[in-house]
Amino acid sequence: MQSSALFINPTLNFPQKISYFPPTNPHLLQNLPFRPRLASSSSSISTKFQSKMFSSNSGDGFQTLLDYIGKEGEDVGDDLVVLIAHLQYACKRIAAVVASPFNSVLGKQNKTGGGDSSVGGAERDDPKPLDIVSNEIILSSLRNSGKVAVMASEEDDVPVWITDNGPFVVVTDPLDGSRNIDASIPTGTIFGIYNRLVELDHLPIKEKAQLNSLQSGTRLIAAGYVLYSSATIFCVSFGSGTHAFTLDHTTGDFVLTHPSIKVPSRGQIYSVNDARYFDWPEGLRRYIDTVRQGKGKYPKKYSARYICSLVADFHRTLMYGGVAMNPRDHLRLVYEANPLSFLVEQAGGKGSDGKSRILSLQPVKLHQRLPLFLGSLEDMEELESYGDVQQKVNPGYEV
């Protein structure tokens, strides 16, 4: 892995606790020249957020990510709390780098420094400089946590063994959508967390690192993504619902804004690059033709929304319903499809490769690719009913 000369101070992993803003008394808000920033225009979500915001038992009116998962909240266990604390810190660092006016300098320094696309064969994309920086930020934070045995990343050919006694395994795409950085299009980090398989401890490091990283998605204990956009949103599930926390830049805390997300059972949006329409199989073309004419099981015409940033397209689908998809063998099972499928299932939706449940698939390679369909339960069932939705013609696309 190429060094980016990035230095991280491990003592900064827990931001200093400072006073919350805005004030917790809602009556004080009336005379101030601002209003609370809500994470969604949905009235139901806004109501939930306001209720949570002003009735929290924490005393300051908010519930932070670490409060939520601590002993007075979900109580996910001390080890996992420490890991999440370091992971959220890493994502704050990435958010700052992505938003920096100087990140374009990285792209101009050593155009070939991002890696050789021949390295790792066709299974890996040619990493961009910000991919490498983001990878190092996450790896450094996971090392500092002392809780991670192995990290498997899109940016590394093989998993990185960190420590023998770490209880967890982390799989990650450190910066999804990095090719969109120069256009200021939303990007994101995706991660999944497993327990270390202690029964493999006797094996050589390379072998046990690989096998720990290739666990089935059904064994995930937590998964999430961080969206870097107009807001920085940390969306996570520990197996009991999907919850989103928005970064409050005045305090440095991720604050609960979307508790217990439920993806609508049906949406009115499909997300796919339909410039590839003529490469699609007949079943997928019939499905898209049907729903956008309003002739499907839902009698309204669907709209297309496509960002070409997996985290952004998935986040919108989670909020509004519908289907986000890439029908060709392109997205990675281990660190993209599995974590996002875990999240959408915990929100009442479905993740599929067009035929089978994603979480039921057994990975055989770290960078294994597959088609991916994520979204509302009824939309997904209707899509799969068309049968032939996986794109087998894959000429390769240069963007």
N, C-alpha and C positions, 0 to 999 in steps of 0.2 A: 504494500500500500504506500503510495507516495506521500511524503511529508509535506504539509502546508505551512510549517513553522508556526503553528498556532499554539499559544501557551494559555493554559487555564489554571486559575488559582482555586484549588479545591476548597479553600476556606470561605469562598463566596457561594458555595452551593446552597446555603440556606439564607435567602435574602433577609435583611434586617426588618423586623416588624415595625411598621410605622402606622400612624393614625389613618383610619379609613376616611375616604372622601367619595361621594358626598356624605353629609351627616345622616345618622341613622333615624332621626326623627323626621317623618315625612312632612310635618307641618312647617319645618324650617326650610323646606325646598321652595315654598311658595314665593319667598322674597329674594331668592338667589337667581342670578342670571344664567342658569343652566337647568337642564332636566336630566334625570337618570337615563343613561344609555342602555336601552334594551337590546337583547340579542336577536329579536325577531319581531316582525311587524304583525305576527299573528296575535290576535287579541287574547286567545286562550293561553298562549305561552306567556304573553306579557302579564296577564293576571296571575299566573302561577309564579312568575318571577317576582312580581311586586309583593305577593303574599310571603314568599320565601325571604325576600329581601328585608321586610320589615317585621317578621315574626320569628326570626331565627333565635334559637336558644343560646347562640354564641355570645350574645350581649352586645355585639357591635353591628348587628343587622345583616351580616353576610355569612355565608358558609363557604370557606375556601376548599380547594381540592384536598389539602392535607387534613383539614378538619373533617371533611366528609369521610375519608377512609380511615381515620384514627379511631381510638377506643370509644369515643362518644358518638361515632357515626357507624359506618359499615364494619369497622374493626377487621380489616383485611389481614392483620398480623403485622408485627413490628418490622420484620424483614422486608415485606412488600412495601410498607410505608416508606422505608428508607430508600428502596429502589425507585419508587415513584417520585420521591423528592429529588433525587439526582436526575431522573429522566426529565422531569418538568424543567429543571434548571437548564439542562442541555437544550431543550426546545426553546427556552427564552433566549439563549445565546444564538441559536440558529435564526430565530425570528429577527433578532437585531442585525445579524449579518445579511440576511435576505433583504431587509429594508434599508440597509446602509447605502448611501450614494457612492461608496467606494467599492461595492462588490463587482462593478464592471471591470475594475482594474485586474481582478483575478482572472477574468476571461481573456484579458489581453496579455497577461504574463504567461509565456510558454504555452501556446495553443496546443502543443502536442503533449503537454504535461499531464493532461487529464487521464492519460492511459491509452493503451493500444487496443483497438477494438478486436484485434486478433487474440488478445490475452483472454483466456477463459472461453475461447471459441465464440460461437454465435449466441451463447446462452446469456451473455451479459452485454448491456449497452456500454458504449464508450462513455466513461464518467466525465462529467464537467468539473471544473475546478471547485465550484461550490458544493458539488456532491462529495468531493474528497474532504473539504473543510468540515462539512456537516457530519461526515462519518467519523472524523477525528474528535469532534466535539462530543458525540454520543459515546464513543469508545472511552474517552477520557473520563466522562462522568460515570460510566458503568464500572470502570476500574476503581474510581474513588469511592463508589458505594460499598465495595467489598461484598456485594450480595449476588454477583453474577459470575457463573462458572464459564459460560461461553456466549459470545455474540456472533450471530450469523447475519451478514449484511449484503445488500445488493452490490456494494462497492468492493467486496473482497471475494477472491476466487474460492476461498475455503473459510470455514468458521474460525474465529480467533478464540483460543483458549485463554481465559483470564486468570482464574484462580481455582484451585482444587476444591475448596470448601464452600464456594458460592452456591446457594440453594436454587438459583434460578438460571434459566436460559432465555436470552432475548434474541428475537429475530426482527430485522428492521430494514425498511427502505428509508434511509436518512433524509433524503430530499427528493420526493416524488415531484415530477413536473419541472425539473430544473431547466429544461430547455426553454421554458417560458419566462425565465427570470428577466431577461432583457426587455420584455414587453410588459413587465409588472403584472403578469397574470398570476392568480393564486397558486401557491405550491403547498406542500405538506410533508409531514413525517408520518410514517406508518410503523407500528410496532406490535409484536405479540410476545407474551411471556408464558413460559412453561416452567414446571418444576424440573430440576436436574434429575436425570435417571440414575439413581445411586447404584442400581444393579450393573451399570456399565463402568463403574469407577476403576475396575481392575484392567480395563483395556488401555492400549496406547493412546496418548493424547489426541493424535490426529483422528483416530477411529472413533473415540468416544465423543469428540467434538462434533463430528459429522452426524453420528447417530442421534445425539441429543437434539440437534438442529432439525432433524427430519421426523419429528413427532407429528402425528395426525392432529388436525385442527380440533378434534374432539377433546384433546388433552390440554388445550389452552386454559390457563387460569385467569388471564387478563389480556385485553387487547385494546388498542386505541389508535387514534390519529391526532395530529395537531395540524390545524389549518392556518396558514400564514396568508392573511387577506386583509380586508378592511378592519377586521378584528382578528386576534390570535385566539383560536379556540382549541381547547384540549378536550377531546371526546373519548370516553373510556368506558369499558365495562369490566366488571370483576365477576361476571356470571349471574348477576342479579339486576338486570336492567342496564340500559345505556344512558349515560349522563354526560352533559357537556358543560365545560367551565370556560369562561371568557377571561382573558388576561386584563386585569386592571393595571394600567401603566402607572397609576399614581401610587400604588402600594407594592407592585410586583407580584401580586397574588393572582392565581386562577380562581375565579369566583363562580359558584354554581349559578348558571343562568337557564339551563335546560334540563331539569330533573326528569328522570324516567321517560325518555323520549319514546314515542310510539309512532313509527312510520305509518302513514295512512294506509289502509288496506288496499286502496287503489288510488293512483294519482292520475295526472293528465299530461305527463311529460315523459318523453323517451330521450335518452342521451346516448348517441352513437355517431361515429363519423360516417354519415350516409353518403359521402362522396365515394365510398367504397361499395355502394349499392350493387353494382354489377358483378362484384366478386362474391357476393353473398349467396348462400344456398336458397333454394326456392322457398323453403319454410319461413326463413327470416324475412325475405322480401314480402311474402304474403302477409305476415304479421304486421310489419311496418305499414304497408299499404292499407291494411284494414283499419288499424287504430287511428291513423292520421286522417282517414275519411270519416271517422266516427261510426264505423260499421262493426266494431268489435262488441264484446260483452258490456262495455261501458259506452253508452250512446252519446259520447261527446268526442269531438275531434281532438286528438292529441297534438301537442306542440313539441318541437325539437329544441333542446337546449344542450349545447356541447361545448365544453371549455377545453378539452384535451388535457386536463389535469385530473388525475384519478381521484385525489382527495377532494377537490372542489366539486367535481361532478357527483361524487358519492355523498358529500355533505348536503348538497341541494336535494338529492333524492331522499335522504334520511328525513329532511325537514318537510318536503312537499309531496313525497310519494312519486310513483312511476317506476321506471327502470333505467339503470345505467349499465352500459354493456360495452364489451369489446369482444366480438364474436370469433376472432382468430386466436391462434396460439401465441399470445403476446405477453400477457400479464403473468406474474410469478405466483405460484401456489403458496410457497412457504411464507414469504414476508409481505405479500400484498393481498392475495385472495383469501387466505385463512383468517388474518386479523379482521378484515372488513366484513367477511361473512359472519364471523363471531358477533361483531357489533350489530349487524342488521338483523340477525336472528334474535338477539337479546332485545331488539326494538320491535319485534313482531313481524319482521320481513323474512326474506329468503335470499340465500346465495347459492348459485348453481353454475355448472359449466355448460348448461344447456340440456344436460341429461341427468346428471347426478348432483347430489348435495355436496358442496365444496368441502365441508368439514369432515365428510366421510372418506375423502380421498387420502391415500397413503403416499406421501412424497417419496420419491426415489432419488431425486437429485436436488441440490440446494437451489439451483437457478431454473428449476423446472417450470415451463410455461404451459398455459392453458387458456381457453376462452373463459370469460367471466361475465356473469349476469347477476346483478344485485338490485333488489328493490322491494316494492310492495308485494305482499303475498298473493293477492288476486291477479295482479299484473303478471307476476312471475309464472303463476300457474297457467294463465292464458297463453303466455309466450311459449312455454314448454309444450303446450298442447299441439303446437304446429310441427313438432317433431324435429325437422331438419333445420336447426338454427346455428350450428357450428360451422364457421367458415373454414373449409379445407383448402380452397384455392388461396395461396398466400404468396403473392409475387414479391412481397417486401416493398416497403414504401420509404422513400427518402424525403425527409421534411427539411 
